[in-house]
Amino acid sequence: MEINELLSSYLKKVHWAFVGLTHPGNLGAILRALKNTGCSSPILIDPAKDLMVNSPQVLSRASHAKEYVHDVKLSELETALEGSNMVIGFTARDRDIQIPKISFEETLKSVSDSLLRWEDFHVSFVFGCEKSGLSNKQLSRCTGVCAFDLDEEYPSLNISHAALLVAYFTRNTIKKAILRNNDYLHKNHRRNCSLATIKKPASQKTLYSLERSMIHLGEQINFFKQGNREKSEIKMRRWIINNKIEEEDAKLMISFFSEIRKELN
């Protein structure tokens, strides 16, 4: 397989989610940026009601990426992320929600290494709306939080500029990793050795099931009767994310909580 074909196959496993997008010009510029870099078309989460995907302003700013308009998907955040093993939320503001903060360089290396290591590994990049970015509740769905190293006096990028920056360096980092690890990709014994020592993180879909199992059990024992339920649920999600649970372990815990519920009934 040629380098460009291989690169394209990896980029298809990187998904782009934009929450609360409001400006058609930004959407058009995002479409152009993603096509320029060979990335997939975006997923829109709760876009503004008056944001028409095929509006003249979107098509004008998209330029030769007009065909990407037909591939834009609309989804809820949880549904958009459920197939991914890694979810990175981008934010310019410091948050006190204890989700692992990862530098831009570390994020790109982790993404490229994971994509090359596992054939069925998927990544989601999540961006917030133009005015306020991602909320703490939305960030709680991410496995890591990333910010750019920008001037402290003005650290906020236009959403389309941020998308282009991430898309370009993601493409560049994966391409370099492919060239650097050419032997790794073609020697099965090295691949198998790597997989034996490093286990793949659970998919978000499995982690959502684990989260719901904990919440349902909490309801059954009246755990949420006192205090702030939403805050408690975010803490549960944070605990699951910070422990980097593997697929098999997550499924075991789901079964464990299910058996407890049966006994309580």
C-alpha positions as CSV (number, residue, x, y, z in Angstrom):
1,M,0.0,0.0,0.0
2,E,1.4,3.4,-1.0
3,I,2.1,6.0,1.7
4,N,-0.7,8.4,0.7
5,E,-3.2,5.5,0.6
6,L,-2.1,4.3,4.0
7,L,-2.2,7.8,5.4
8,S,-5.7,8.3,4.1
9,S,-6.9,5.0,5.8
10,Y,-5.6,6.4,9.2
11,L,-7.1,9.8,8.7
12,K,-10.6,8.2,8.1
13,K,-10.4,6.9,11.7
14,V,-10.1,10.5,13.1
15,H,-13.5,12.1,13.6
16,W,-14.2,15.8,13.9
17,A,-17.0,16.9,16.2
18,F,-18.1,20.6,16.5
19,V,-20.5,21.5,19.3
20,G,-22.9,24.4,18.9
21,L,-21.4,25.9,15.7
22,T,-23.2,29.1,14.8
23,H,-21.5,30.9,11.9
24,P,-21.9,29.5,8.3
25,G,-18.6,31.1,7.3
26,N,-16.8,29.1,10.0
27,L,-18.4,25.9,8.8
28,G,-17.3,26.6,5.2
29,A,-13.8,27.3,6.3
30,I,-13.8,24.1,8.4
31,L,-14.9,22.0,5.4
32,R,-12.1,23.5,3.3
33,A,-9.5,22.9,6.0
34,L,-10.5,19.2,6.4
35,K,-10.5,18.6,2.7
36,N,-7.1,20.3,2.3
37,T,-5.6,17.9,4.8
38,G,-7.4,14.8,3.6
39,C,-9.5,14.5,6.8
40,S,-13.1,13.4,7.2
41,S,-16.0,15.8,7.0
42,P,-17.3,17.1,10.3
43,I,-20.0,16.0,12.7
44,L,-22.2,18.9,14.0
45,I,-23.5,18.6,17.5
46,D,-26.5,20.9,18.3
47,P,-25.6,23.6,15.7
48,A,-27.5,26.9,15.7
49,K,-31.0,26.5,14.4
50,D,-30.4,29.0,11.6
51,L,-27.1,27.4,10.5
52,M,-27.9,25.9,7.0
53,V,-25.3,23.4,6.0
54,N,-25.8,24.2,2.3
55,S,-26.2,28.0,2.6
56,P,-24.5,30.3,0.0
57,Q,-22.0,31.5,2.7
58,V,-21.0,27.9,3.6
59,L,-20.5,27.0,0.0
60,S,-18.6,30.2,-0.8
61,R,-16.1,29.7,2.1
62,A,-15.8,25.9,1.4
63,S,-14.6,26.7,-2.1
64,H,-13.5,23.5,-3.8
65,A,-14.6,21.5,-0.7
66,K,-18.3,21.9,-1.6
67,E,-18.8,18.1,-1.9
68,Y,-18.0,17.8,1.8
69,V,-21.3,19.6,2.5
70,H,-23.2,16.4,1.5
71,D,-21.1,14.3,4.1
72,V,-21.7,16.6,7.1
73,K,-23.5,14.6,9.8
74,L,-25.8,15.8,12.6
75,S,-25.6,13.9,15.9
76,E,-25.8,14.0,19.6
77,L,-22.5,14.2,21.4
78,E,-22.6,10.8,23.0
79,T,-23.6,9.1,19.8
80,A,-20.9,10.9,17.8
81,L,-18.2,9.7,20.2
82,E,-19.3,6.2,21.1
83,G,-17.1,4.5,18.4
84,S,-13.9,6.2,19.5
85,N,-11.2,4.9,22.0
86,M,-9.7,8.4,22.5
87,V,-11.6,11.6,22.7
88,I,-9.7,14.9,22.9
89,G,-11.5,18.1,23.8
90,F,-9.9,21.4,22.8
91,T,-10.3,24.4,25.1
92,A,-8.5,27.7,25.6
93,R,-9.7,28.0,29.2
94,D,-8.4,26.3,32.4
95,R,-11.0,23.9,33.9
96,D,-11.2,22.4,37.3
97,I,-12.7,19.0,36.3
98,Q,-9.6,16.8,36.7
99,I,-9.7,15.4,33.2
100,P,-6.1,14.7,32.0
101,K,-4.5,17.7,30.3
102,I,-2.3,16.8,27.4
103,S,0.0,19.1,25.5
104,F,-0.6,19.4,21.7
105,E,2.6,17.6,20.9
106,E,1.8,14.7,23.3
107,T,-1.7,14.5,21.9
108,L,-0.5,14.1,18.3
109,K,2.1,11.5,19.3
110,S,-0.5,9.5,21.2
111,V,-3.0,9.7,18.3
112,S,-0.4,8.6,15.7
113,D,1.1,5.8,17.9
114,S,-2.4,4.4,18.7
115,L,-3.6,4.5,15.1
116,L,-0.6,2.6,13.9
117,R,-0.7,0.1,16.8
118,W,-4.4,-1.0,16.5
119,E,-6.3,-1.4,13.2
120,D,-9.7,-0.7,14.8
121,F,-8.6,2.3,16.9
122,H,-10.7,5.5,16.4
123,V,-10.1,9.1,17.7
124,S,-12.5,12.0,18.1
125,F,-11.5,15.6,18.3
126,V,-14.1,17.9,19.9
127,F,-14.4,21.6,19.5
128,G,-16.9,24.0,21.3
129,C,-19.0,26.8,19.9
130,E,-17.4,30.1,18.9
131,K,-18.5,32.2,21.9
132,S,-18.1,30.0,24.9
133,G,-16.3,26.8,23.8
134,L,-17.0,23.4,25.5
135,S,-19.0,23.3,28.7
136,N,-17.6,21.2,31.7
137,K,-20.4,18.7,31.0
138,Q,-19.3,18.3,27.4
139,L,-15.6,18.1,28.4
140,S,-16.5,15.3,30.9
141,R,-17.1,13.1,27.8
142,C,-13.5,13.5,26.7
143,T,-10.6,11.3,27.7
144,G,-8.2,14.2,27.5
145,V,-8.2,18.0,27.3
146,C,-5.8,19.9,25.0
147,A,-4.9,23.5,24.6
148,F,-2.6,25.3,22.2
149,D,0.5,27.2,23.4
150,L,-0.6,30.7,22.5
151,D,0.0,34.2,23.8
152,E,-1.5,34.6,27.3
153,E,-3.1,37.9,26.4
154,Y,-5.1,36.4,23.5
155,P,-5.1,32.6,23.6
156,S,-8.5,32.1,21.8
157,L,-8.3,30.9,18.1
158,N,-11.1,31.2,15.5
159,I,-12.7,27.8,15.4
160,S,-11.8,27.2,11.7
161,H,-8.2,28.2,12.4
162,A,-8.0,25.8,15.3
163,A,-9.5,23.0,13.1
164,L,-6.9,23.7,10.3
165,L,-4.1,23.7,12.9
166,V,-5.1,20.4,14.4
167,A,-5.8,18.8,11.0
168,Y,-2.5,19.8,9.4
169,F,-0.3,18.7,12.3
170,T,-2.4,15.4,12.7
171,R,-1.8,14.6,9.1
172,N,1.9,15.6,9.3
173,T,2.6,13.6,12.5
174,I,0.8,10.4,11.2
175,K,2.7,10.6,7.9
176,K,6.1,10.9,9.7
177,A,5.1,8.0,12.0
178,I,4.3,5.8,8.9
179,L,7.7,6.6,7.3
180,R,9.6,6.2,10.6
181,N,7.9,2.9,11.5
182,N,7.9,1.3,8.0
183,D,9.6,-1.9,9.4
184,Y,7.1,-2.0,12.3
185,L,4.2,-2.0,9.9
186,H,5.5,-4.9,7.9
187,K,7.1,-7.2,10.6
188,N,4.3,-9.1,12.3
189,H,6.4,-10.3,15.2
190,R,7.2,-6.8,16.3
191,R,3.5,-5.8,15.9
192,N,2.4,-8.8,18.0
193,C,5.0,-8.0,20.6
194,S,3.7,-4.5,20.9
195,L,0.1,-5.6,21.2
196,A,1.0,-8.1,23.9
197,T,2.4,-5.4,26.2
198,I,0.0,-2.5,25.5
199,K,-3.8,-3.1,25.7
200,K,-6.3,-1.0,23.8
201,P,-8.5,1.4,25.8
202,A,-12.2,0.6,25.9
203,S,-14.4,2.2,23.4
204,Q,-16.6,5.1,24.5
205,K,-19.7,3.0,23.8
206,T,-18.5,0.4,26.4
207,L,-17.6,3.2,28.9
208,Y,-21.1,4.7,28.5
209,S,-22.6,1.3,29.4
210,L,-20.4,1.2,32.4
211,E,-21.4,4.7,33.4
212,R,-25.1,3.9,33.0
213,S,-24.6,0.7,35.1
214,M,-23.2,2.8,37.9
215,I,-25.9,5.4,37.6
216,H,-28.7,2.8,37.6
217,L,-27.3,1.1,40.7
218,G,-27.0,4.6,42.3
219,E,-30.6,5.2,41.6
220,Q,-31.6,1.8,43.1
221,I,-29.8,2.5,46.4
222,N,-31.0,6.2,46.5
223,F,-27.4,7.4,46.1
224,F,-28.5,10.6,44.3
225,K,-31.2,11.5,46.8
226,Q,-29.0,14.1,48.4
227,G,-26.6,16.5,46.7
228,N,-26.1,17.6,43.1
229,R,-26.9,14.7,40.8
230,E,-25.3,16.2,37.7
231,K,-22.1,16.9,39.6
232,S,-22.0,13.3,40.9
233,E,-22.5,11.9,37.4
234,I,-19.6,14.0,36.1
235,K,-17.4,12.7,38.9
236,M,-18.4,9.1,37.9
237,R,-17.4,9.8,34.3
238,R,-14.2,11.4,35.5
239,W,-13.3,8.4,37.6
240,I,-13.9,6.1,34.6
241,I,-11.8,8.2,32.2
242,N,-8.9,8.8,34.6
243,N,-8.5,5.1,35.2
244,K,-8.0,4.3,31.5
245,I,-10.1,1.2,31.7
246,E,-9.6,-1.5,29.1
247,E,-12.4,-3.1,27.1
248,E,-12.5,-6.5,28.9
249,D,-12.2,-4.9,32.4
250,A,-15.0,-2.5,31.6
251,K,-17.3,-5.3,30.5
252,L,-16.4,-7.3,33.6
253,M,-17.4,-4.3,35.8
254,I,-20.7,-3.9,33.9
255,S,-21.5,-7.5,34.6
256,F,-20.6,-7.0,38.2
257,F,-22.9,-4.0,38.7
258,S,-25.6,-5.8,36.8
259,E,-25.4,-8.8,39.2
260,I,-25.6,-6.5,42.2
261,R,-28.7,-4.9,40.9
262,K,-30.3,-8.3,40.4
263,E,-29.5,-9.3,44.0
264,L,-31.0,-6.0,45.3
265,N,-34.2,-6.7,43.3
